């Protein structure tokens, strides 16, 4: 059995925009300011796209991935830093 975990970081979606807006409302700033602050925490300095996430998923469900199992893949622009 092939089992993998593909963990997204900040991907441009309606949910991300909603969460950024909630934080903006709480802090009394604009959603764009929250987004800019978040991007500063990501080494690639931007949110990922759904297409970028989909490319990783496509590999793991393809015939190219038949001898891998138990992988944990972060698709987060380097946001999570290993200790």
Order of alpha helices (4+ residues) and beta strands (2+ residues): beta-alpha-alpha-alpha-beta
